[in-house]
Amino acid sequence: MNSPAYDGLTVYIVEDDAAMRDSLSLMLGLLGFRSVSFDSAEAFLDTYLDEWAGCVVADLRLPGMSGLELQANLRTRGKKLPFVIITGHGDVKSARTAFQSEAVDFIEKPFDEAELRLAIEKGLDRESRRIQHAETVNDQALKLAKLTNREREVLELVGKGLHAKEIAASLHISARTVEVHKANLMTKLEARNVSELVRFALAAEKR
């Protein structure tokens, strides 16, 4: 069973050596991680779904596509699954390539269980933060979609630091009307203060 901190996250093992694959799967199970194993990068990609979340532990040298090529393949698709590369044939060039593609770690065999666990936890922590950020962005988008065009205009000007009278002059409406729009914005965006409205204004600019 996964640690509560990693609920919904899976460690994807991509390793062609059956004994090593089984050893990793057993070790991860004993450490409380949920895992799924594949004997090649191609087998992983044949099964891969966009909603997968977790961390990939991939051997550098695999039959067909290598662990680094698998990592690069997912990156070109815009997928951010963290990678831990393991290898019995490490070299500086391979390590550099892995880290340039944002690998969590590059670990040489035989590795220490604690070292691998730390790397996996770093990967899962990174994934948790990515998911949390994506959920926040989606929540902001849903809230912003509720706004009227006028409310969006007021929000934009609030984000630029304008006061009610300045916003009123800019939009040719009364300051009282501006305050009504700001109150509606606070309610619709569930903002507690003007600082949070500014945060939403910045998010709206990026959309």
Secondary structure as GFF3:
##gff-version 3
##sequence-region A 1 207
A	DSSP	three_ten_helix	4	6	.	.	.	ID=ss1
A	DSSP	beta_strand	10	14	.	.	.	ID=ss2
A	DSSP	alpha_helix	18	30	.	.	.	ID=ss3
A	DSSP	beta_strand	35	38	.	.	.	ID=ss4
A	DSSP	alpha_helix	41	47	.	.	.	ID=ss5
A	DSSP	beta_strand	54	59	.	.	.	ID=ss6
A	DSSP	alpha_helix	67	76	.	.	.	ID=ss7
A	DSSP	beta_strand	83	87	.	.	.	ID=ss8
A	DSSP	alpha_helix	92	100	.	.	.	ID=ss9
A	DSSP	beta_strand	105	108	.	.	.	ID=ss10
A	DSSP	alpha_helix	113	144	.	.	.	ID=ss11
A	DSSP	alpha_helix	149	159	.	.	.	ID=ss12
A	DSSP	alpha_helix	164	171	.	.	.	ID=ss13
A	DSSP	alpha_helix	175	188	.	.	.	ID=ss14
A	DSSP	alpha_helix	194	205	.	.	.	ID=ss15
###
